[in-house]
Amino acid sequence: MSKRKLTKQQQARVKQQQDSHRHQAKQAHPDITESGRHAIVMANHGKTAIIEDQAQQAFTCKKRQNIDTLVCGDHVIWQQEDETTGVILALEPRANYLARPDRRGQAKVVAANIDQLMIVSATKPALNTRLIDRYLVAAELSGISPVVVFNKIDLSDNIKMNELKEQLAVYSDLGYPVIFTSAKQAQGLNSLQSVLVDKISVFVGQSGVGKSSLINALLPESVAEVGDISDSTQKGRHTTTLARLYHLPSGGNLIDSPGIREFGLWQVTLEQAAAGFIEFQPYLGQCRFRDCLHEDEPGCCIRAAVEGGKIRDVRWDSYRRIINSLREES
């Protein structure tokens, strides 16, 4: 892993983060903090993980048995064994994390200590705004800033692009950044790079939308594999099997996560779901009934805002679909 020179602003930000994590770690692990060193997890391989120390040197580390599963972005305390290996002693407290239910309904953490959620979509596989909305709810409830990225614009003519921009305008109207890109034709990459600087960002979205292609375009020396679309299902083939954290030459880090076709909201209650819709937030707590779920209850301020044109019907419909799915999952 090559070492890149940080700007003074980046160095100050890294030091501030390190001091914060070190203070939390001392409280959580007073017995090992003084003897251990601090690092960030670049990739997890089960019993071992690739970590990077404060000098941006990479090590392959074993971990203590009492340590839970590590993910990209985790901050750990470790000790060096030789020039390339070490042992992870403890996991530092996470500022935030992104998780989804696995097949058994248990939490599967995707990444930790994230600044931005880069929600990637495309025309192939078809644009799925309901999936985007679920990511937005997860981001809002986790304190992570979302960015909507629409890739593969080279596959659409002007008429189709106008339709897509109209669909995605609901997000830009709400204040979410919306960036249109083509990894194949290197379009929109400057706009994408500008929002990645000095941040840790995780790329998420359906398989086949071009997350790995975008990463390769942003970071040509990366080893992110590129896949295509299945002819029979028109859904993407999984090409990234393990999440990996990459450094950007222009500053900032990004995480490539395994592509997923469905995204479940982990441990989100019916009441919390409404807070994940940013345009609902000014009306929360103003309904006639304290336990209002903003469906068909009388005196619902959010329903009144929908009928008054202050909240789009498509977003309210998406909210109702989400709480229905939460009922089914409970």
Residue pairs with C-beta under 8 A, 6 or more apart in sequence:
1 42
1 52
1 56
1 57
1 58
1 247
2 247
3 55
3 56
3 57
4 56
4 247
4 249
6 14
6 251
7 251
9 198
10 198
10 251
13 198
18 38
18 54
21 38
21 75
21 92
21 93
22 33
22 38
24 92
24 93
25 33
25 38
25 75
25 77
25 90
25 92
25 93
26 33
28 90
28 92
28 93
29 77
29 89
29 90
29 92
32 77
32 89
32 90
33 77
33 90
35 79
36 77
36 78
36 79
36 89
36 90
37 53
37 54
37 77
37 78
37 79
37 80
38 53
38 54
38 75
38 76
38 77
38 78
38 92
39 51
39 52
39 53
39 54
39 59
39 75
39 76
39 77
39 78
40 51
40 52
40 73
40 74
40 75
40 76
40 245
41 49
41 50
41 51
41 70
41 71
41 72
41 73
41 74
41 75
41 76
41 245
42 49
42 50
42 51
42 52
42 58
42 72
42 244
42 245
43 49
43 50
43 72
43 242
43 243
43 244
43 245
44 50
44 69
44 70
44 71
44 72
44 242
44 243
45 242
47 62
47 63
48 60
48 61
48 62
48 63
49 60
49 61
49 63
49 70
49 76
49 88
50 58
50 59
50 60
50 61
51 58
51 59
51 61
51 76
51 78
51 86
51 88
52 58
52 59
53 59
56 247
59 78
59 80
59 84
59 85
59 86
60 84
60 85
60 86
61 78
61 85
61 86
61 87
61 88
62 85
62 86
62 87
62 88
63 70
63 87
63 88
64 87
64 88
64 89
64 90
67 88
67 90
67 91
68 91
69 109
70 76
70 88
70 91
71 97
71 109
71 110
71 111
71 112
71 243
72 111
72 112
72 202
72 243
72 244
72 245
72 255
72 257
73 111
73 112
73 113
73 114
73 200
73 202
73 245
73 255
74 91
74 92
74 94
74 112
74 113
75 91
75 92
75 94
75 113
76 88
76 89
76 90
76 91
76 92
77 88
77 89
77 90
77 92
78 86
78 87
78 88
78 89
79 86
79 87
79 89
80 86
81 87
94 112
94 113
95 112
95 113
96 112
96 113
96 114
96 142
96 143
96 144
97 109
97 110
97 111
97 112
97 113
97 114
97 142
98 109
98 110
98 111
98 112
98 114
98 117
98 138
98 142
98 144
98 202
98 204
99 107
99 108
99 109
99 110
99 266
99 267
100 107
100 108
100 110
100 260
100 263
100 264
100 265
100 266
101 107
101 108
101 264
101 266
101 329
102 108
105 329
107 266
107 267
110 202
110 204
110 243
110 257
111 202
111 243
111 255
111 257
113 200
114 142
114 144
114 200
114 201
114 202
114 255
115 144
115 145
115 199
115 200
115 201
116 144
116 145
116 146
116 147
116 195
116 196
116 199
116 200
116 201
116 202
117 135
117 138
117 139
117 144
117 145
117 146
117 147
117 201
117 202
117 204
118 147
118 149
118 196
118 201
118 202
118 203
118 204
118 254
119 132
119 135
119 136
119 139
119 146
119 147
119 148
119 149
119 204
119 205
120 149
120 150
120 151
120 203
120 204
120 205
120 209
120 210
120 211
120 214
121 127
121 128
121 131
121 132
121 148
121 149
121 150
121 151
121 205
121 206
121 209
122 150
122 151
122 152
122 155
122 208
122 209
122 210
123 152
123 155
123 156
123 160
123 164
124 152
124 155
124 208
124 229
124 234
125 206
125 207
125 208
125 209
125 229
125 234
125 235
125 236
126 234
127 150
127 164
127 167
128 206
129 167
129 168
129 170
129 314
129 318
130 318
130 321
131 205
131 206
131 262
131 263
132 148
132 171
133 277
133 315
133 318
133 319
133 322
134 263
134 264
134 265
134 322
135 146
135 204
135 205
135 263
136 146
136 171
136 176
136 276
136 277
136 278
137 265
137 268
137 273
137 276
137 277
137 322
138 144
138 263
138 265
138 266
138 268
138 276
139 145
139 146
140 146
140 275
140 276
140 277
140 278
141 268
141 272
141 275
141 276
146 176
147 176
147 177
147 178
147 179
147 195
147 201
148 168
148 171
148 172
148 176
148 177
148 178
148 179
149 178
149 179
149 181
149 192
149 205
149 214
150 164
150 168
150 178
150 179
150 180
150 181
151 181
151 182
151 183
151 209
151 210
151 213
151 214
152 182
152 183
152 184
152 209
152 210
153 161
153 180
153 181
153 182
153 187
153 188
154 182
154 184
154 185
154 187
156 164
165 180
168 178
169 178
170 312
170 314
170 315
171 178
172 178
174 278
174 279
175 278
177 195
179 188
179 191
179 192
179 195
180 187
180 188
181 187
181 188
181 189
181 191
181 192
181 214
182 188
183 189
183 210
183 213
183 214
183 216
183 217
184 213
186 217
189 214
189 217
189 218
192 214
192 218
193 218
193 248
193 250
195 201
196 218
196 248
196 250
196 251
196 252
196 254
197 248
197 250
197 251
197 252
198 251
198 252
199 252
199 253
200 245
200 252
200 253
200 254
200 255
201 252
201 253
201 254
201 255
202 254
202 255
202 257
203 211
203 214
203 215
203 254
203 255
203 256
203 257
204 211
204 257
204 260
204 263
205 211
205 259
206 235
206 236
206 259
206 260
206 261
207 227
207 235
207 236
207 237
207 238
207 239
207 259
207 260
207 261
208 227
208 228
208 229
208 230
208 235
208 236
208 237
208 259
209 236
209 259
211 240
211 256
211 257
211 259
212 224
212 225
212 226
212 227
212 239
212 240
212 256
213 226
215 222
215 224
215 246
215 254
215 256
216 222
216 224
216 226
218 248
218 254
219 246
219 247
219 248
219 249
219 254
222 246
224 239
224 240
224 244
224 246
224 256
225 239
225 240
226 239
227 236
227 237
227 238
227 239
228 236
228 237
229 235
229 236
229 237
230 236
230 237
235 261
236 259
236 261
238 258
238 259
239 259
240 256
240 257
240 258
240 259
241 258
242 258
243 255
243 256
243 257
243 258
244 255
244 256
245 253
245 254
245 255
246 253
246 254
246 255
246 256
247 253
248 254
264 325
264 329
265 273
265 322
265 326
268 276
268 326
269 326
270 293
270 323
270 326
270 327
271 291
271 293
273 319
273 322
273 323
273 326
274 280
274 284
274 293
274 294
274 302
274 319
275 281
275 284
277 315
277 319
279 305
279 310
279 311
279 312
279 315
280 294
280 302
280 311
280 319
283 301
283 302
283 305
284 302
286 301
287 294
287 297
287 299
287 300
287 301
287 302
288 297
288 298
288 299
288 300
289 297
289 299
292 299
292 300
292 302
293 323
294 300
294 302
294 303
294 316
294 319
295 303
295 320
295 323
296 303
297 303
302 311
302 316
303 316
305 311
306 312
306 313
306 316
